């Protein structure tokens, strides 16, 4: 699975895209760090899990927008 994530992140990067993982549990985040994939994903590429269902989704959305230099989203953009 790690190889698949790494390959996909590399593929997206080759096309000027970026992968953002949302809802990542601490154990997986540590594994991504050790494997070097976290470095490939960069700042905001890993959004931790939260106690609320889909709690990290807003954070991931904001991070993705910032990484692509788009203006901040309006509430209606998420729908």
Helices and strands as residue ranges (DSSP letters): H 2-14, E 21-24, H 26-35, H 37-41, E 46-48, H 57-67, G 75-78
